[in-house]
Amino acid sequence: MAENHTSPTARPIAKKGSRRHTLARLIGYLMRDTWQMIVMILSGLIGVALLVVAPKVMARGTDVLFTGILGKLLGNLATKMHLSDGVTTEQVVDMMKKAGQDKVASMVSNYNVKVGVGVDWNAFLKIMLMTVGIYVVAMAFRYLQTFVMAGITSRTVYRMRDEIETKIDRLPLSYFDRVPRGEVMSRTTNDVDNIQQSLQQMLAEFFFSVFQFIATVGMMISISPMLTLIAMIVIPVLLIIVGGILKLTQPQFVKQWENTGKVNSHVEEMFSGHMIVRAYGQEAFVEKQFDEYNESLYKASWGASFLSSMMNPLTTFAGNVSFVIVAIFGGLRVINGQITLGDLQAFSQYSRQSTQPLGQLATMGSTLQSALASAQRIFEFLDEEEEKQEDKNTPTLASRVTDRGGVQGHVEFDHVKFSYVPDKPLITDLSMEAKPGQTIAIVGPTGAGKTTLVNLLMRFYEINDGHIRLDGVDVSELTRQDLRSHFGMVLQDTWLFEGTIRDNLFYGVHDKSHISEERMLEAAKATHVDEFVRRLPHGYDTVLDDDTTEMSQGEKQLLTICRAYLSDPDILILDEATSSVDTRTEMKVQHAMNTLRTGRTAFVIAHRLSTIRDADIILVVNHGNIVEQGNHDELLALGGAYANLYNSQFAGKNEDN
């Protein structure tokens, strides 16, 4: 389904706690299906009109039935009084008044009674069939309304999920550095699911209930304005109480979904690191933390649920009080001949129907509070500051260097300045050059800024000043997607998605149709992946998931190396790529990496200095700046920082420098 997306940053940012703004924005999502909304509203309106008319039609049947019964009774009375067969109703009424039966006479005069004539069953049957037909048609329109509503809700949530997915791709890496992954997942899954469920529960019912209340009150007024006024006495009191409850539930729902995010974040973090938790014996501490988060969630959920559950009992009580009042005063008016029995029956039904939608609306109010709390969290996510949007028509790097024989991999850092936090500079003035085909090793203590250089090169973060050029083109003049398409990356942490080994190996290939099975096998053999995959029952069709135990961590690392090999990048980035493999496997991987690096520029972040002895240039980084650079022999001869690092790793070992 194709959708036109407007960048979330172009919309006004919803203020935290602004329910009106959040509601307006949520309605904006619904109104994208304008025609469907119109159909839903019209079908609901027609359904309500038919349901409201039905009691009035049924009242006619009651009057026909009661009129026939009265006719028979009056006929029997006339016979006992020895009146002629042609006596009229008016004559019987006059005799009742003379006998002091004024109220009974007034009641009888309200009906078109024919003395001695019983129930007109044909008329009664027609009225009942008409009533059944009205209910059937009303039900059909209700089904139509529900069907259309389901489509609107599904498309609304579809758009939300689509915008969230697009937003994730536009968010800078710094956002995920500061926001726990579990919190992001909670907003993008639990909160969206809550909105979907809430909309399904209340969207169609809202319009139906509003229409039903207005229509039933209108019909009540048409029958008896006085009875309507009496029946409505309890409504203002009910509205005041419900309004107060809704005001109390809003902060509870906000706390509920905030605490849901905290619980999810904690569980996700502890699940990912459960081995570390057990290794350090921190189960009790983790359980205590979870209990605190869970207790907060319980209190907020209980408060929201308890307050919401008060709606139905209150509205039911109000409806019962209204019904009793109507029954008492309505009965007196029937006896006094002011309304018919059929009208009283219809009015009683309308009285019930008028409080029923109020109860539904009150319950929907609680559901709406929950939906708004989730919507507010989602909109806050969608309103997060994005990376600067780029022109998709920007010329690619390949098109700019066609006259030079294609992308060469010449990288330059020119007086680069960068800081993660504005008042804490990390890189103050960094300049370096990596010529095509060179291997650049980056070493230094933890926190020195080694990975930062790679992040800046791939534009995961934007520099504060200076220039980074690739083949003479400033990387800021390229789209991020085009820039990153020239890189292959192998990280210290292996990342494999759920799917077959073959799918994982092809993940970095943009055009899979150009990669044959033979090419995949060649890459697998070069990186020693084929050796262990062949031993698996399903080979390259083995499905990987989070619980895969058929492969070691080192073998998973080899898969990521093979993935980079198969993508055939112009520039390689190896961030401690062999850290998870044993010494023997490391030698094999190093051989494969040497083959892969041939003819390509490569940046290698390493802690094992033995793995980068053959690098063309070794950069020693500290506090974000290059303190030494040169090859292995030059830096050892210099006797500076690199020599100290190297000697500290190989002290007591006989190493050939």
N, C-alpha and C positions, 0 to 999 in steps of 0.2 A: 504494500500500500504506500503510495507516494504521498508525502506530506511536505508542505512548505514550512520551514522552521525559521522562526525569528530568533536572533541571538538573544539569550536571556538578559544580556547586559543592556540591551536596547529597551527593556521594560523597566518601569519604575520599581525600585527595590522596596519590598514589603517591610514595613517597620515591625520590629519584634513586638509581639503582643497586640498588633493591630488586627483584630478579628474582621473588621469591616473591609479592610484592604485585602486581606487574605481571602475572604469570601468572594469579593468582587473578582479577584484573579482566578479563583476556582471556577466561578460562573463563566469567565471568559473562555476557559478550556471547553466547557460544556457547549457554549454557544457557537463553537466552530462547526457543529452539526446543526445549523440553523433550521433547515427543513425538517430534519428528524425531530428536533425539539418542537416545532410547530405541530407536526403530526401527533406527537405524544400528548401535547397539551390539548389539542382538539379532540382526540380520541378519549382522553380522560374527561373532558368537558361533556361530551355526548354521553359517555357512560354514567356520569354523575346525574345528568339531566334525566336519563331514563330511570335510574334508581330512585330519584326523588319523586318522579311522577308515579311510580308503581304503587306506593301506599295510598295515594289519592284515588287511583283507579280501583284499588282493592276496597277502599272505603265505600265506593259505589256498590260493590258486591255486598258489603255488610249491610248497607241501607236497603238493598233489594231483599235480602234475607230477613231483616228486621221488619221491613214493611209487610212482607207476606205473613209473618208471624202475627203482627198487629192486626192485619186484615182478618185472619182466622179468629183471633181473640174477640175482635169487635163483632164479628158475625155471630159467634156464640153468645155474646152479651145481648145482641139485638134479638136473638131467638128467645132467650130467657125473659126478655122484657116484652115479648109478643109484639115486636115491631114488624112492619111489613118488609117483604124481601127487598124492596127498592129504597130502603133507607140509605141516606148519604152519610159520608164521614162528618160533614159539617153538622148534621142533625145530632149525631152521636156526641160530637164535641160539645154542642150546646147543652145537651142533657147532662154531660159530665160537669160542666161549669155550674149548672143549676144545682147539681148534687154536691157542690163544694169541692170538686176535684180539679181545681184550676191548673195546678202544675202538670198533672197527667194530661189534661186537655191541651195545654200548650205543647207538651212533648209530642202528642199524637198529630197536632196540626202541622208539625214540621215535616211530616212524611206524606207522600202521595198514596195514602191508604185507601184501598177499596174494600168496603165492608163485605166480609164473607169470602174474599178472594185470597188464596194462599200465596205461597212463594212462586215467583215466576222463574222456574228452574232454567229455562232457555236463556233468559237474560243473565241469570247468575252464572251459567256455564260460559257464556261469551265473555263476561267480565273476567272470570278466572283464567280463561285461555289467553285473553289479552294481557293479563298480569304476568303469566308465565312467559309469554312471548317477549314482553318488555325486559324481564330479567335475563332471558337467554341472549337477546341482542346486547344488553348492557354488559353481560359477561364477555361477549365476543369483543366489544370495544376495550374492555379491561385487559383481555389477553393481547390485543393489538398494542395497547399502551405499554404493557410489560415487555413485549417483544422488542419494540422500538427502543425502550429504555435500556434494555440489556445491550443493544448495539451501541447506544450513545456512551454508556459506562465503559464498555470494553474499548472503544476507540479513544476515549478520554485517557484511560490508563495506558493504552498503547502509546499515545503521544507523549505522556509523561515519561514513560520508560525510555522512549526514543530520545527525548531531550536530555534525560539523565545520562544515557550512553554517550550522546554527542558532547555533553558537558564534561564528562570524565576525560574525553580525548582533548578537551580544550584547557583543562585546568593545569596550572604549572606544577612541577614536581614538588615545589615548596608546600603546596596545600596538603599533599599526602605525607609530607614530613611532619607536619604539625597536628594533623587530625588522625586519630586512631582508625585503623582499617575497619574494625568492627562497627564503629560509629558510622562510617560511610556506608557500610553494607546495611546497617539498620535503616538508615534513611532511604536507601535505594530499593529496599525489599520490603521490610515490615511496614514502613509508613505508606508506601505505595499500595500494598495489599490492604491496609486499613482503609485507605481512601476508596478503593474499589468496592470493598464490602459495604462501607458506609453509603456510598452512592447507590448501590444496588438496593439497599434497605429503604432508602428514603426518597430517591429522586422522583419516581412515579407516584409514590404515596403522598408526597408533599402536595403536588398539584391536585390530586384526587381529594385529599382531605380539605384543602382550602375551598375547592369548588363545592364539596359536599356540605361544608359548614354554611357557606353563603346561601346555597340553594335551599337547604333545609330550613334555615331561619326565614328565608323568603316565603316558603310554603307555610310555615307556622304563622307568620303574620297574616297571610291570605286567609287562613282559617279563623284565627282569633288573635288580634293584636294584644288583648288583655292577658290571655293565657301565655302568649309569647313573652310579655314583660315579666310575668310571674316566674316562668321557667328559666329566664335569663338571670335571675337574681344571684345565682351561685357563680356565674361565669366570671365577673370581675374579681371576686375573691380568689377563684382558682387561678386566674391569670397572674395575679400578684404573687401567689405562692410559687407557681411554676417559674416565673421570671427570677425570683430569688434563688431557687434551686439551680437554674441554669447558670446564674452568675457564680455560684459556688463551684459548679462542676468544671468550668473552663480551666482554672489553674491546676486542678487535679489531673485532667487529661493531658495538659502540657507536661506536668511532672511524670505522668505515666510513660509517655513516649520518650522523654529525655532519659528516664531511668532504664527503659528498654534498650536504648542505645548503649548505655553504660554496661548493662549486663551482657549484651551481645559482644561488645568490645572486649570485656574481661574474659568471657568464655573463649572467644576466638584466639586471644593472646595466650591464654593458659593451655589451650588445646595445641597450638603450634609449638609451645615450649614445654610440653608436659614431661619430656625426658629430663630437661634441666631442673624443673620443679622437683621431680623425684630424686634426681641426683644430689641436690642440695638439701633434701628433706624439708622442703617448704610447703608441704601439703596443708598443714594446719594454718599457716599464714594465708595461703591462697584461699582456703575454705572460709576463713574469717572475712577476707575481703569480699568474697562472693556473697556471704551471708549479709554483709552490710548493704551491698548493692541490691540484693534480692529483697531485703527487708524494706528498703526505700521504694522499690517497685511495687511490693505488696501493699504498702500503705497507700500509695498513690492510686493503684488499681482498685483497692477496696473502697477508698473514698469516692472515686468516680463511679464505680458500679453501684454502691449503696445509694448515692444521691440520685443516680439515673433510675434505679429501681423504684423510687418513690413516686415516679410519674403516674404509672398505671393505677396503683391503688387510689391515688388522689383523684384522678379523673373518673374512675369507677364510682368512688364515693360521691363525687359531685353529680354524676349521672343518676345515681340512685336517689339522691335527695331531690333532684329536679323531677324525676319520674313520680315520686310520691306526691310532690306538690301539685303536679299536673293532674294526677289521678284524683286527688281530693277536690281541687277547684273545678276540674273538667267535669267530674261527675255531677257536681252541683249545677253546672251550666246545662248539662244534658237534661237533668230533671226539670230545670226551669224552662226548657224548650229553647235555650239560646243557641245551642249547636246540636247537631245530630250525633247519634252514637257512632256512626261511621266516621264523622269528622274527628270525634274524640279518639277513636282508634288510630286514625291517620296521624293526628297530632302527637299521640303517645309515641308512635314510631319515629316521627320526626324529632321529638324531644330526645329519644335515645340516640338517633343519628347525629344530632348536633353536638352531643358531648363525646361521641366516639371519635370524630376527627380531631377534637381538641386533645384527647388522650394520645392519639397517634402523633399529632404535631408536637406535643410535649416530649414524647419518647424520641421523636426525630430531632428535637432540639439537643438532647444529650448525644445522639449519634453525630449530629453536626459538629458539636463541640470537639468530639474525638477526631473527626475528619479534619477540622480546621487546625487542630494541634499538629497533626501529621502533615497537612498541606503547608503549614508555616515552616516546618523543618525542611521539607522538600524545596520550597521556594528559597529558603536561605541558602541551600546547596546550589540551586540554579543561579542564584545571584552572586555567587563567589566570583572574585576577580579572575578573569581569564588571561591566558596568554594573548599577546597581541595578534589579532587576526590578520591573515596574509592573503594577498591577491593570488588566486589560483592560476591566473594567467602569467605569473612571474616566470621569466625564462629559466629553464633548468640549467644545472651546471653542465650537463653533457652538451647542450646546445651552445653554451658559451665557449667551450674549449674544443670544438670540433676541428678548428684549424691547427690544434696542437696534438692531434692524434688521439683525442679522448681524455678522460679523467686520468691524471697521473698520480695524484695523492700527495701533492706538495702542500704541507701545512705550515702556517706561520702564526705565531703569537706575537703581536706588536704592541708593547707597552700596555698590557692588559691589567685592568684593575677590577676587583670584584670583592663583594662581601655579602654574606648571608643576612647579616643584621647591619642596618645602615651605620650605626655608631661603633661597629667592631670590624674594621677592615681585615680581610684575610690575604688577598693578593693585592699588593700595592703597585708593582711595576714589573710585569713578567714579559720577557721576550725570549722566544726560542724558534728554531726552524727545524722541520723534519723534511728532508728531501725525498723525492719519490723512491720507493723501494727500501728505504732505511728502516731499521728496527730501533725504536726509541724506548728505552727502559726507564721507568720512573720509580725511584726508590726513596725511602725516607721514613721517619718514625710515624707512628700512628697519629692521625690528626694533622699531618703536615700539609695536606691539600692535594694528595696524589689523585684521588678519585675526582676531586673538584675540577682538575684540568680536563678530564674526560667529559664530565658533565657540561663544561663550558664549550668544549669542542663540538658536542652533539646538540648544543642549545637546549639542554634540559633546564639550564639557568641562563639568563641573559647577563652579559658583562656590564659593568658600570661605566667603563671607559676603555679606550683602545680598540684594537681590531684583531679579529681572527680570520685568516684567509685560507681558502682551500683552492689550490691552483690559481692563486692570484685574485680570486673572487671572494669578497667579504661575505662570510656566512650569513650575516644579517640580511643580505640581499637575496638569499635563497629561501624557499619554503622549507619548513622543518622536515616535511615528508620527503622532499627531494634530497635534502642534505643527508638525512639518516639512511636513505636508500643506498648510499655508497659505503655504509659501515657494516661490519659484521662484529658482533660482540659476544664474548664469553665471560660470564660473571663468576664470582666465587660461589655464589648461591645458585644451585641448579634450579631451573624452572621448566617443568614439563607439564603440559596440559592433559586433560583426560582425552584419550584417543589412542590410536595405534602408534607404534614406533615409527612407522612410515610417515604418518601424518605429522608427527613431531619433527622428523628430520626435514620435511618439506616446508616447515613453518616459515622459514626465512626466505623462501623462494617466491618472488613476486609473480613470475609467470611459470607455473608448474608444467605447462604443456611443452616447454623447451627442455625439460630435464627428463631424461630417459631413466629406465630402471637400471641400465648398465652404469649410468653416471652416478646414481645413488649408491650402487654397490661399490663402485670405485672409491667414492668418498668414505664409505663405511670401512672398507679395507684399509684405506690410508690412515684412518684415525683409530684403527683396532676395535671398531664397534662390531664389525661382522663376526669377530671371533666369539663373542658371548651371545650375540643375537641368534646365531645359528643353533645354539644350544637350547634356546627357548622352544616350548612345544609349538607355538604358532609363529615363530620367527618374527618377521617384520610386521606381521598382523597382530602381534601381542598388544592387548589394550592396557594402557597405563592409567593409573589413578592415584589418589593420595595414599592408598593402602598397599601399593605395589611392593611386594617383598621379594620378587624374583630377581631384582637387580640391586647391587650395592650402590652406595652413594658415589663411589668412584666411577662405576659404569654409567650412572646417570650423567655424571660430568662429561664422560666421553661422548654421550649422545648430544650434549649441547655444543661440544667442540665440532662434532660432525655436522651439526646443523649450520654452524658458521662456515664450515668448509664448503658445504653444498650451496650456500647462498652466493658464493664467488664474489665477495665484496672487493672494493677498491682499497679500503683501509680496514685494518683489523684492530680491535681493542680487546686485549686479554687482561682481565682484572683478576690476578691470582688464579689463573685458569686451571692449574694443576694442584691446587691445595688439597683436593679431596681424593687424590689418587696416591697409591703407594709408590715407593721409589722405583720399582721395576716398571710399573705402568707409566710412571712419569717420564722415564727414558723413551718409551714408545711414543708417548704423546708429544714429547719435545721433538722427536724426529718428524712426527706428522706436522707439528706446528712449523718446523723449519721448511718443510715442503710447501705448506700453505702460505707462509710469509714470502716465499720467493716471488719477486716482482711486485710486491705490495708494500705499502707503508704500514707499519705495525707499531702500536703503542702497547707496551707491556708493563702493567703494574705488578711488582713482585716484592715479596718478602724473602723468599728463598733466593739469595743472590747467586747461587750456583746456576740458576736457570737463565740468567741474563748475561753471562760472561761474554757471549758472542754478539751482544747487541752493538749496533753501530755507534750509538750515543747513549750514555747513561746520564739521566738527570737526577741529581740529588736535591730533593725538595724539603724545605723546612719553613713552617709558618707561611706557606703559600708562595714562597719565592725559591728560585733556583739558586742554590748555594754553591753547587759544583756541577760541571758537565764535562764529558769526555768519554773515551772508551774504558774498558775494564783495566787495562794495563796502565793507562795514563792516570787514572784516578787512584790506583794503588800506589803508584810512584809519587803522587802528590802528597800522600800521607794525611789526608784530611778526613772529612766526615764519612766519605764512602769507605775509606780504608778502615776506619774504626768500626763501621757496621759490618764489614766483611770479616774482619779479624774476630769480632765478637761472636760471629756464627761459626767460624772454623778454628777457634782457639783449640790448640792441642791436637789438631788434625794435620796430616801431611798433605797439603794442597799444592798443586802445581799452578803457580800464578801465571 
